[in-house]
Amino acid sequence: MAVFDFSSLTPDLILDGLDSVDCYAESGLLPLNSYENRVYQFQVEGGERFVTKFYRPQRWQLAQIQEEHDFAFELAEQEIPVIAPLKRDGQSLFEHQGYYFALFPCRGGRIFEVDNLDQLEWMGRFVGRIHSVGAKKPFEHRPQVSSEEFLTEARNTIEASGYVPSSLNTAFFTVLDQVVQLAFSQYKPKSTIRLHGDCHAGNILWREEQGPHFVDLDDCRQGPAIQDLWMMLSGDRQQQLLQLDTMLSGYEEFFSFESSELALIESLRTMRVVNYMAWLCKRWKDPAFPLNFPWFNTEKYWEQQVLVLKEQHAALTQPPLSLIP
């Protein structure tokens, strides 16, 4: 059985896994920017490029991974530009020596420009199309965007890790608990649909004349529609209102947006902030994390998080964004 931290995932094991599904890499394995899973680009004979994703063991159940794939297929069937996995003999999820992996076509593109209003309107249309499909039925196996997981459990993970310096313990957990309590009380979605779940600029590639295509449905979940929109907002309040209005003008061509969900933005942002700290704590023993996040687990890092949480506390006490003057 593969261990949780990928210590047994060697290049030879990866290549043997690819060979087992008749995919023979003629080039080396180029690691791509992924930490939760292990993702590699490679070429086969003739120069065609593919990407393989080896899933972190013991993170998702097999039914949850398959539901991710099935959602991608469902979106692709509606000509929504997602990068869906490839099938071999009708299967898209493969196993080799305890690791589960998938194959994808390799697609390039530029990073989506979050301050480009034309691109934002285009993005709004495509997210609206995703949600029109996502609303047709719920996930059966994938989890919900949950305040219990992303606030309460994440807070306890941070404390249990022991990584917060004793000199900052009181200051950090005092403001953390205040923020968790506020966000928990504010996160009350009225309805949920199937979502991309992690719809930020890094998971969107832009191609001229073709617009965006979406990668990485690894975090797809059931949740409120605003979860797939708020991470594309940037700048001050007025800039965010303009961006939001622009996105929704495209979004509502395909799916109706419930304006009351704007009140969830800051609680969702808080959940992301707190869960990110907890994620680093949980993964710190994976050798890839100290190499790629050398600033984590230092006194300066935790000092900065106290300030981040204070800013988030202030944001939670402000009136939510509203498109009504």
SEBATI-142567 format. One line per 2 residues: their letters; for each residue x, y, z of N, C-alpha, C. Coordinates in steps of 0.001 Angstrom, whole numbers. Example, Ala and Ser with C-alpha at 12.3 -4.5 7.8 and 13.67 -1.06 7.14 Angstrom:
% SEBATI-142567
AS> 13190:-5690:7800:12300:-4500:7800:13200:-3300:7800 ~ 12850:-2250:7080:13670:-1060:7140:12900:30:7870 .
This chain:
% SEBATI-142567
MA> 849:-1200:0:0:0:0:879:1242:0 ~ 625:2169:-899:1410:3398:-969:1217:4206:311 .
VF> 2281:4861:757:2190:5685:1963:1638:7050:1606 ~ 1189:7768:2645:477:9020:2444:1355:10103:1821 .
DF> 2665:10030:2030:3525:11156:1650:4313:10948:353 ~ 3982:9951:-437:4614:9711:-1745:6068:9239:-1658 .
SS> 6528:8812:-483:7945:8459:-367:8335:7282:-1253 ~ 7372:6454:-1624:7688:5298:-2473:7384:5538:-3944 .
LT> 6970:6756:-4295:6626:7043:-5693:7895:7452:-6450 ~ 8536:6484:-7082:9781:6717:-7816:9490:6922:-9299 .
PD> 10429:7522:-10044:10233:7654:-11494:9976:6310:-12180 ~ 10674:5269:-11748:10454:3960:-12361:9043:3459:-12103 .
LI> 8523:3691:-10887:7159:3266:-10572:6159:4015:-11447 ~ 6388:5321:-11640:5492:6120:-12485:5512:5593:-13917 .
LD> 6713:5368:-14458:6827:4892:-15832:6211:3501:-15990 ~ 6406:2653:-14989:5791:1324:-15040:4268:1444:-15014 .
GL> 3758:2391:-14219:2325:2611:-14176:1783:3050:-15525 ~ 2490:3970:-16183:2079:4419:-17504:2135:3274:-18515 .
DS> 3187:2467:-18430:3296:1319:-19329:2116:366:-19156 ~ 1627:257:-17919:546:-701:-17641:-755:-336:-18342 .
VD> -872:926:-18787:-2073:1344:-19531:-1695:1697:-20976 ~ -601:1088:-21440:-145:1242:-22831:128:2689:-23192 .
CY> 729:3415:-22267:1150:4800:-22512:2645:4853:-22232 ~ 3444:4967:-23280:4888:4786:-23168:5591:6140:-23326 .
AE> 6132:6639:-22227:6803:7943:-22233:8141:7836:-22953 ~ 8349:8695:-23947:9618:8743:-24672:10513:9845:-24132 .
SG> 9959:10731:-23334:10738:11823:-22738:10869:11565:-21246 ~ 11564:12466:-20564:11584:12425:-19111:10255:12910:-18556 .
LL> 10107:12802:-17251:8903:13265:-16559:9146:14668:-16031 ~ 8378:15631:-16537:8522:17017:-16107:7509:17286:-15004 .
PL> 7964:17519:-13753:7000:17772:-12677:6312:19120:-12857 ~ 5005:19142:-12678:4225:20368:-12770:3879:20865:-11376 .
NS> 3357:22069:-11314:3159:22757:-10047:1961:22173:-9293 ~ 2222:21118:-8542:1175:20496:-7734:1822:19908:-6497 .
YE> 1201:20094:-5348:1765:19604:-4098:865:18555:-3447 ~ -445:18717:-3601:-1362:17760:-2989:-1244:16408:-3677 .
NR> -1164:16422:-4998:-932:15214:-5769:443:15335:-6435 ~ 797:14367:-7247:2023:14464:-8035:1610:14437:-9502 .
VY> 2013:15474:-10232:1557:15673:-11610:2777:15854:-12503 ~ 2801:15122:-13627:3955:15144:-14526:3503:15257:-15975 .
QF> 4286:16007:-16732:4088:16093:-18184:5132:15221:-18868 ~ 4735:14598:-19981:5677:13764:-20722:5240:13679:-22179 .
QV> 6131:13201:-23022:5841:13003:-24443:5890:11527:-24775 ~ 5068:11157:-25757:5119:9805:-26287:5739:9859:-27681 .
EG> 5914:8717:-28268:6486:8666:-29620:5618:9471:-30576 ~ 6241:10305:-31365:5522:11184:-32271:5391:12600:-31729 .
GE> 5756:12795:-30455:5796:14145:-29894:4552:14599:-29155 ~ 3475:13784:-29158:2265:14202:-28451:2524:14239:-26947 .
RF> 2010:15284:-26292:2251:15467:-24860:1021:15077:-24047 ~ 1294:14499:-22899:248:14111:-21957:645:14559:-20553 .
VT> -336:14525:-19673:-108:14798:-18257:-663:13623:-17471 ~ 68:13187:-16458:-451:12168:-15559:-514:12723:-14152 .
KF> -1580:12377:-13449:-1749:12789:-12053:-1815:11553:-11184 ~ -876:11449:-10239:-895:10392:-9238:-1512:10963:-7970 .
YR> -2644:10394:-7583:-3401:10928:-6452:-2723:10599:-5123 ~ -2758:11574:-4212:-2210:11331:-2881:-2992:10195:-2219 .
PQ> -2311:9140:-1815:-3016:8008:-1198:-3756:8430:72 ~ -4885:7777:297:-5662:7922:1520:-6300:9302:1690 .
RW> -6299:10101:613:-6952:11403:716:-8420:11300:282 ~ -8661:10821:-945:-10017:10631:-1446:-10323:9154:-1528 .
QL> -11579:8824:-1315:-12039:7473:-1596:-12137:7296:-3111 ~ -12072:6057:-3557:-12114:5799:-5001:-13400:6329:-5619 .
AQ> -14511:6179:-4913:-15783:6676:-5450:-15762:8189:-5599 ~ -15033:8884:-4731:-14935:10342:-4822:-14082:10763:-6010 .
IQ> -12996:10033:-6257:-12156:10344:-7424:-12938:10078:-8707 ~ -13647:8953:-8746:-14411:8640:-9948:-15497:9676:-10191 .
EE> -16086:10197:-9112:-17112:11217:-9268:-16518:12510:-9816 ~ -15279:12818:-9442:-14564:13949:-10055:-14451:13745:-11560 .
HD> -14030:12542:-11973:-13878:12242:-13394:-15221:12334:-14113 ~ -16251:11755:-13502:-17559:11748:-14148:-18103:13161:-14326 .
FA> -17841:14037:-13364:-18265:15431:-13486:-17545:16096:-14653 ~ -16249:15826:-14786:-15491:16380:-15913:-16050:15894:-17242 .
FE> -16392:14611:-17333:-16967:14075:-18566:-18308:14739:-18865 ~ -19107:14937:-17826:-20418:15552:-17992:-20286:16973:-18529 .
LA> -19310:17718:-18006:-19075:19083:-18482:-18554:19081:-19911 ~ -17628:18180:-20198:-17051:18118:-21546:-18108:17761:-22585 .
EQ> -19058:16913:-22203:-20140:16547:-23128:-20991:17759:-23509 ~ -21018:18767:-22644:-21741:20010:-22940:-20839:21047:-23598 .
EI> -19659:20601:-24050:-18675:21443:-24734:-18188:22590:-23845 ~ -18166:22342:-22542:-17554:23277:-21602:-16070:22931:-21535 .
PV> -15177:23897:-21702:-13757:23594:-21874:-13045:23209:-20574 ~ -13285:21996:-20111:-12538:21433:-18994:-11585:20377:-19547 .
IA> -10482:20185:-18847:-9545:19144:-19260:-9957:17857:-18556 ~ -10702:17025:-19266:-11206:15775:-18702:-10155:14672:-18875 .
PL> -10151:13691:-17966:-9186:12592:-18103:-9473:11730:-19326 ~ -8451:11018:-19757:-8567:10105:-20885:-8986:8726:-20400 .
KR> -9656:7993:-21278:-10100:6650:-20928:-9280:5596:-21667 ~ -9076:4487:-21002:-8492:3294:-21595:-9460:2147:-21331 .
DG> -10013:1569:-22376:-10990:476:-22245:-12140:884:-21330 ~ -12590:2131:-21499:-13744:2604:-20746:-13438:3075:-19335 .
QS> -12189:2976:-18892:-11811:3393:-17542:-10942:4631:-17586 ~ -11082:5496:-16557:-10265:6702:-16471:-9388:6731:-15228 .
LF> -9605:5808:-14306:-8824:5749:-13066:-8091:4416:-13017 ~ -6773:4494:-12846:-5935:3309:-12916:-5159:3141:-11614 .
EH> -4712:1902:-11360:-3972:1600:-10132:-2671:901:-10466 ~ -1615:1270:-9746:-329:575:-9887:406:636:-8558 .
QG> 647:-520:-7975:1382:-664:-6719:855:276:-5626 ~ -447:320:-5476:-1036:1091:-4387:-1349:2532:-4715 .
YY> -882:3017:-5873:-1159:4389:-6285:-2248:4391:-7353 ~ -3148:5361:-7247:-4159:5571:-8284:-3755:6774:-9115 .
FA> -3942:6664:-10432:-3505:7737:-11309:-4449:7878:-12486 ~ -4328:9016:-13167:-5141:9312:-14345:-4261:9946:-15403 .
LF> -4732:9914:-16644:-4046:10537:-17775:-4910:11667:-18326 ~ -4248:12728:-18776:-4947:13869:-19343:-4226:14337:-20598 .
PC> -4959:14900:-21562:-4276:15579:-22666:-3569:16819:-22130 ~ -2467:17175:-22727:-1721:18360:-22294:-2218:19575:-23073 .
RG> -2642:20608:-22359:-3120:21840:-22977:-2375:23033:-22378 ~ -1883:23891:-23236:-1169:25070:-22768:-2062:26294:-22731 .
GR> -1502:27399:-22316:-2244:28646:-22267:-1604:29621:-21297 ~ -2100:30854:-21329:-1621:31889:-20413:-2465:31891:-19149 .
IF> -1896:32470:-18099:-2655:32633:-16866:-3770:33649:-17084 ~ -4919:33338:-16592:-6079:34225:-16635:-5758:35531:-15897 .
EV> -6116:36669:-16511:-5840:37987:-15931:-7055:38447:-15130 ~ -6934:38408:-13798:-8103:38680:-12955:-8570:40133:-13039 .
DN> -7718:41031:-13537:-8122:42440:-13638:-8558:42821:-15056 ~ -8695:41840:-15942:-9112:42081:-17316:-10622:41883:-17408 .
LD> -11371:42973:-17580:-12828:42882:-17536:-13405:42038:-18665 ~ -12790:42095:-19852:-13270:41258:-20957:-13135:39777:-20601 .
QL> -11984:39426:-20018:-11779:38038:-19631:-12713:37645:-18489 ~ -12974:38560:-17575:-13881:38267:-16472:-15301:37970:-16968 .
EW> -15766:38740:-17948:-17098:38483:-18483:-17145:37109:-19159 ~ -16088:36791:-19891:-15989:35489:-20543:-15992:34384:-19486 .
MG> -15216:34606:-18406:-15171:33629:-17318:-16547:33458:-16699 ~ -17257:34571:-16504:-18596:34492:-15930:-19498:33580:-16746 .
RF> -19427:33690:-18076:-20256:32842:-18933:-19923:31366:-18730 ~ -18620:31055:-18670:-18243:29656:-18547:-18563:29098:-17166 .
VG> -18388:29890:-16112:-18771:29416:-14780:-20286:29208:-14720 ~ -21044:30126:-15349:-22488:29936:-15416:-22862:28642:-16114 .
RI> -22131:28287:-17158:-22395:27029:-17862:-22045:25829:-16991 ~ -20932:25916:-16253:-20577:24838:-15326:-21681:24650:-14295 .
HS> -22176:25760:-13757:-23185:25661:-12705:-24535:25184:-13241 ~ -24823:25490:-14492:-26080:24990:-15056:-26064:23470:-15146 .
VG> -24878:22898:-15365:-24729:21442:-15340:-24665:20942:-13902 ~ -23892:21654:-13071:-23721:21224:-11690:-25005:21195:-10893 .
AK> -25977:22016:-11277:-27236:22091:-10535:-28209:20969:-10893 ~ -27882:20178:-11897:-28838:19160:-12356:-29007:18014:-11365 .
KP> -27959:17737:-10596:-28039:16682:-9576:-26917:16930:-8580 ~ -27018:16396:-7370:-25956:16604:-6383:-24855:15556:-6515 .
FE> -23717:15853:-5920:-22702:14819:-5749:-23217:13800:-4733 ~ -22871:12546:-4958:-23234:11499:-4002:-22093:11182:-3048 .
HR> -20860:11378:-3504:-19702:10961:-2710:-18772:12114:-2339 ~ -18700:13140:-3162:-17807:14264:-2856:-18354:15055:-1665 .
PQ> -17474:15648:-846:-17939:16367:347:-18509:17740:19 ~ -19093:18357:1031:-19606:19722:936:-18516:20715:1315 .
VS> -18667:21956:875:-17870:23066:1417:-18430:23305:2820 ~ -17683:22903:3823:-18211:22791:5176:-17449:23672:6153 .
SE> -18174:24447:6943:-17533:25258:7983:-16944:24371:9070 ~ -17531:23220:9314:-16970:22298:10298:-15574:21841:9880 .
EF> -15423:21488:8585:-14119:21026:8103:-13123:22166:7987 ~ -13526:23256:7349:-12582:24317:7004:-12357:25325:8119 .
LT> -13170:25306:9147:-12964:26206:10291:-12652:25414:11560 ~ -13629:24647:12052:-13448:23955:13329:-12338:22911:13264 .
EA> -12424:21994:12297:-11403:20954:12193:-10042:21544:11831 ~ -10036:22549:10970:-8769:23174:10585:-8123:23857:11784 .
RN> -8931:24559:12586:-8409:25216:13784:-7774:24188:14718 ~ -8447:23046:14914:-7924:22017:15807:-6654:21374:15254 .
TI> -6577:21257:13917:-5362:20717:13293:-4167:21621:13571 ~ -4377:22921:13452:-3289:23874:13721:-2812:23740:15164 .
EA> -3753:23678:16102:-3372:23575:17512:-2645:22267:17790 ~ -3162:21169:17233:-2560:19864:17492:-1167:19731:16892 .
SG> -876:20501:15848:438:20404:15194:1569:20852:16103 ~ 1281:21786:17008:2322:22317:17878:3288:23253:17190 .
YV> 2949:23695:15976:3876:24534:15212:3820:26019:15585 ~ 2743:26468:16203:2658:27882:16590:3619:28116:17746 .
PS> 4546:29056:17618:5512:29302:18697:4803:29676:19995 ~ 5341:29204:21110:4717:29465:22411:4589:30953:22688 .
SL> 5534:31744:22192:5495:33193:22425:4322:33865:21726 ~ 3766:33201:20680:2656:33765:19913:1354:33020:20173 .
NT> 1407:32006:20995:256:31124:21170:-1008:31883:21566 ~ -905:32732:22591:-2090:33457:23065:-2622:34417:22010 .
AF> -1727:35219:21413:-2152:36201:20410:-2774:35515:19200 ~ -2141:34426:18750:-2627:33753:17543:-3986:33111:17784 .
FT> -4107:32307:18820:-5354:31565:19008:-6493:32457:19487 ~ -6175:33575:20113:-7238:34508:20491:-7927:35063:19258 .
VL> -7134:35563:18310:-7743:36130:17104:-8284:35031:16206 ~ -7616:33879:16149:-8119:32769:15336:-9507:32346:15811 .
DQ> -9677:32190:17109:-10980:31756:17626:-12067:32795:17373 ~ -11715:34070:17443:-12683:35119:17136:-13119:35047:15676 .
VV> -12145:34860:14798:-12433:34794:13359:-13250:33543:13027 ~ -12872:32417:13603:-13600:31171:13362:-15050:31311:13812 .
QL> -15272:31891:14977:-16635:32055:15485:-17472:32952:14576 ~ -16880:34066:14143:-17607:34978:13258:-17937:34317:11927 .
AF> -16937:33703:11301:-17148:33084:9989:-18142:31935:10093 ~ -18050:31151:11155:-18962:30030:11341:-20411:30512:11415 .
SQ> -20609:31633:12119:-21969:32156:12267:-22503:32751:10975 ~ -21591:33210:10075:-22022:33865:8836:-22211:32891:7677 .
YK> -21573:31725:7754:-21653:30789:6629:-22926:29948:6741 ~ -23979:30422:6112:-25276:29746:6131:-25841:29712:4709 .
PK> -25276:28875:3834:-25782:28825:2448:-27209:28300:2394 ~ -28009:28910:1525:-29398:28487:1369:-29526:27282:443 .
ST> -28604:27163:-497:-28650:26038:-1434:-27238:25726:-1891 ~ -27033:24515:-2404:-25719:24106:-2886:-25860:23405:-4225 .
IR> -24779:23470:-5014:-24708:22778:-6293:-23321:22156:-6425 ~ -23134:21359:-7458:-21791:20839:-7738:-20932:21976:-8295 .
LH> -19708:22085:-7753:-18822:23202:-8084:-17473:22711:-8609 ~ -16762:23607:-9312:-15337:23385:-9556:-14629:23329:-8210 .
GD> -14946:24269:-7325:-14477:24235:-5951:-13204:24989:-5673 ~ -12330:25138:-6672:-11048:25823:-6473:-10760:26702:-7683 .
CH> -11727:27559:-7998:-11718:28313:-9248:-10934:29617:-9087 ~ -9616:29491:-9072:-8745:30667:-9004:-7892:30727:-10270 .
AG> -7149:31826:-10411:-6424:32072:-11666:-5459:30942:-12028 ~ -4871:30287:-11023:-3912:29224:-11304:-4532:27993:-11922 .
NI> -5843:27848:-11810:-6531:26688:-12391:-7281:27037:-13669 ~ -6970:28206:-14226:-7617:28650:-15463:-6520:29028:-16450 .
LW> -6527:28424:-17606:-5565:28761:-18652:-6299:29438:-19795 ~ -5675:30482:-20337:-6326:31309:-21352:-5648:31108:-22697 .
RE> -6469:30884:-23723:-5947:30739:-25077:-6621:31771:-25963 ~ -5828:32503:-26699:-6360:33550:-27572:-7391:32967:-28533 .
EQ> -8470:33711:-28730:-9577:33352:-29614:-10450:32219:-29064 ~ -9922:31442:-28101:-10690:30322:-27554:-11169:30591:-26134 .
GP> -10537:31551:-25452:-10946:31862:-24102:-10377:30893:-23081 ~ -11080:30745:-21946:-10535:29947:-20849:-10770:28462:-21019 .
HF> -9889:27674:-20437:-10235:26294:-20170:-9802:25982:-18744 ~ -10544:25080:-18129:-10426:24823:-16709:-9633:23543:-16480 .
VD> -8733:23604:-15509:-7964:22416:-15143:-8198:22118:-13665 ~ -7927:20894:-13295:-7881:20478:-11894:-9225:20568:-11179 .
LD> -10015:19526:-11341:-11265:19395:-10587:-11050:18606:-9295 ~ -9821:18529:-8840:-9484:17729:-7672:-10236:18178:-6423 .
DC> -10612:19456:-6358:-11308:19981:-5184:-12791:20213:-5447 ~ -13342:19589:-6486:-14775:19789:-6749:-15592:19296:-5556 .
RQ> -16577:20095:-5195:-17406:19824:-4019:-18814:20332:-4264 ~ -19678:19997:-3332:-21009:20568:-3270:-20923:21843:-2437 .
GP> -21456:22960:-2943:-21382:24192:-2180:-22151:25315:-2845 ~ -22110:26515:-2264:-22825:27653:-2836:-22124:28154:-4096 .
AI> -22886:28662:-5038:-22345:29089:-6326:-21243:30143:-6181 ~ -21350:31009:-5180:-20382:32098:-5026:-18963:31578:-4797 .
QD> -18823:30320:-4359:-17501:29742:-4146:-16672:29751:-5427 ~ -17319:29597:-6586:-16587:29580:-7855:-16423:30971:-8463 .
LW> -16828:32003:-7751:-16724:33369:-8276:-15837:34268:-7422 ~ -15891:34115:-6106:-15241:35119:-5261:-13725:35126:-5391 .
MM> -13103:34001:-5701:-11636:33957:-5795:-11104:34702:-7014 ~ -11979:35093:-7928:-11547:35884:-9087:-11661:37384:-8834 .
LS> -12078:37782:-7634:-12176:39193:-7284:-10854:39668:-6698 ~ -10485:40903:-7012:-9232:41456:-6495:-9364:42971:-6338 .
GD> -8434:43547:-5587:-8433:44999:-5421:-9342:45460:-4295 ~ -9653:46769:-4296:-10479:47330:-3230:-11961:47042:-3487 .
RQ> -12804:47539:-2600:-14230:47230:-2654:-14867:47673:-3973 ~ -14549:48861:-4439:-15129:49354:-5679:-14670:48534:-6876 .
QQ> -13402:48148:-6875:-12906:47308:-7965:-13597:45949:-7955 ~ -13790:45383:-6774:-14446:44090:-6678:-15901:44164:-7144 .
LL> -16578:45255:-6825:-17964:45413:-7277:-18041:45476:-8796 ~ -17102:46202:-9420:-17065:46280:-10881:-16789:44905:-11476 .
QL> -15826:44189:-10911:-15487:42859:-11407:-16665:41902:-11251 ~ -17309:41969:-10102:-18442:41095:-9837:-19591:41376:-10798 .
DT> -19890:42642:-11005:-20957:43019:-11932:-20647:42531:-13344 ~ -19371:42639:-13738:-18944:42186:-15065:-19097:40675:-15204 .
ML> -18636:39931:-14204:-18750:38476:-14258:-20200:38023:-14306 ~ -21017:38638:-13457:-22413:38203:-13381:-23194:38531:-14648 .
SG> -22765:39568:-15382:-23456:39872:-16640:-23302:38720:-17620 ~ -22161:38031:-17578:-21972:36841:-18404:-22574:35607:-17767 .
YE> -22411:35483:-16455:-22883:34306:-15714:-24385:34103:-15879 ~ -25135:35186:-15754:-26589:35061:-15741:-27189:34831:-17130 .
EF> -26345:34805:-18164:-26833:34337:-19461:-27144:32847:-19413 ~ -26551:32132:-18442:-26689:30676:-18406:-27238:30144:-17092 .
FS> -27092:30913:-16008:-27548:30416:-14711:-27906:31600:-13823 ~ -28946:31436:-13050:-29420:32519:-12191:-28579:32593:-10919 .
FE> -28173:33810:-10564:-27357:33992:-9363:-28214:34527:-8229 ~ -28080:33928:-7063:-28816:34359:-5882:-27978:35414:-5150 .
SS> -28426:36682:-5200:-27623:37785:-4675:-27343:37674:-3181 ~ -28167:36945:-2431:-27925:36794:-999:-26617:36060:-712 .
EL> -26083:35332:-1717:-24827:34606:-1520:-23621:35538:-1402 ~ -23782:36801:-1776:-22680:37750:-1608:-22281:37865:-142 .
AL> -23213:37619:755:-22930:37693:2188:-22029:36549:2662 ~ -21781:35564:1800:-20941:34420:2170:-19471:34629:1811 .
IE> -19166:35682:1074:-17803:35826:527:-16754:35844:1623 ~ -16928:36687:2635:-15875:36808:3645:-15775:35566:4522 .
SL> -16884:34875:4767:-16777:33621:5523:-16045:32566:4690 ~ -16295:32534:3388:-15567:31607:2521:-14086:31961:2439 .
RT> -13794:33253:2398:-12390:33669:2376:-11696:33249:3678 ~ -12394:33421:4798:-11844:33009:6087:-11585:31513:6110 .
MR> -12529:30747:5594:-12368:29297:5548:-11138:28906:4736 ~ -10895:29636:3646:-9723:29327:2827:-8429:29677:3558 .
VV> -8414:30823:4246:-7225:31255:4988:-6886:30250:6087 ~ -7886:29884:6889:-7652:28991:8019:-7286:27595:7533 .
NY> -7993:27112:6517:-7718:25770:6019:-6345:25673:5364 ~ -5890:26762:4755:-4560:26745:4137:-3475:26560:5196 .
MA> -3618:27253:6328:-2664:27056:7418:-2701:25613:7912 ~ -3905:25074:8070:-4044:23700:8543:-3466:22707:7538 .
WL> -3668:22988:6245:-3141:22111:5194:-1617:22031:5273 ~ -962:23174:5450:496:23175:5573:940:22407:6814 .
CK> 198:22558:7903:526:21805:9115:415:20299:8862 ~ -651:19879:8198:-870:18455:7950:175:17866:7010 .
RW> 628:18656:6054:1516:18138:5019:2998:18385:5315 ~ 3324:19001:6432:4694:19461:6659:5705:18322:6688 .
KD> 5268:17117:7039:6198:15990:7085:6434:15372:5716 ~ 5671:15797:4718:5937:15404:3335:7187:16165:2892 .
PA> 8254:15489:2480:9512:16178:2143:9359:17278:1105 ~ 8334:17218:261:8152:18252:-759:7782:19600:-146 .
FP> 7190:19592:1035:6673:20840:1587:7763:21738:2163 ~ 8688:21251:2993:9785:22131:3422:10598:22683:2255 .
LN> 10698:21922:1168:11447:22391:3:10720:23534:-709 ~ 9406:23438:-800:8629:24410:-1573:7990:25510:-741 .
FP> 7917:25317:552:7336:26332:1439:8310:26621:2590 ~ 9532:27044:2283:10543:27208:3336:10194:28285:4361 .
WF> 9271:29184:4017:8881:30253:4925:7885:29791:5977 ~ 7294:28595:5778:6319:28105:6754:7038:27609:8008 .
NT> 6304:27601:9112:6792:27068:10381:7976:27870:10920 ~ 7957:29159:10655:8916:30081:11249:8138:31076:12110 .
EK> 8827:31716:13030:8144:32685:13885:7582:33845:13067 ~ 8335:34252:12042:7858:35347:11194:6557:34962:10494 .
YW> 6467:33713:10020:5239:33272:9354:4043:33413:10287 ~ 4152:32919:11514:3016:32951:12429:2694:34376:12869 .
EQ> 3714:35226:12948:3443:36646:13219:2597:37247:12096 ~ 2937:36916:10862:2179:37419:9716:746:36899:9735 .
QV> 550:35662:10184:-799:35101:10215:-1676:35793:11252 ~ -1073:36258:12336:-1834:37048:13313:-2384:38304:12635 .
LV> -1548:38956:11841:-1992:40163:11131:-3048:39829:10083 ~ -2844:38748:9353:-3830:38322:8345:-5181:38069:9004 .
LK> -5177:37388:10136:-6436:37073:10821:-7100:38333:11368 ~ -6313:39291:11834:-6894:40561:12295:-7569:41294:11128 .
EQ> -6917:41296:9969:-7525:41920:8787:-8803:41191:8394 ~ -8785:39873:8497:-9977:39103:8137:-11099:39328:9137 .
HA> -10748:39513:10396:-11760:39835:11408:-12453:41146:11057 ~ -11660:42138:10653:-12241:43427:10257:-13149:43264:9046 .
AL> -12736:42437:8070:-13541:42231:6866:-14870:41552:7207 ~ -14842:40646:8169:-16060:39930:8555:-17081:40834:9231 .
TQ> -16611:41932:9781:-17528:42843:10489:-18029:43975:9583 ~ -17556:44011:8337:-18003:45011:7391:-19269:44540:6663 .
PP> -20080:45462:6156:-21239:45044:5351:-20766:44260:4118 ~ -21492:43224:3722:-21073:42443:2551:-21209:43268:1273 .
LS> -20516:42781:223:-20652:43410:-1079:-22115:43373:-1524 ~ -22551:44440:-2176:-23918:44488:-2681:-23915:45211:-4013 .
LI> -24641:44656:-4980:-24765:45289:-6288:-25937:46245:-6336 ~ -26668:46353:-5237:-27783:47280:-5162:-27284:48588:-4564 .
P> -27397:49719:-5254:-26876:51011:-4749:-27516:51359:-3394 .
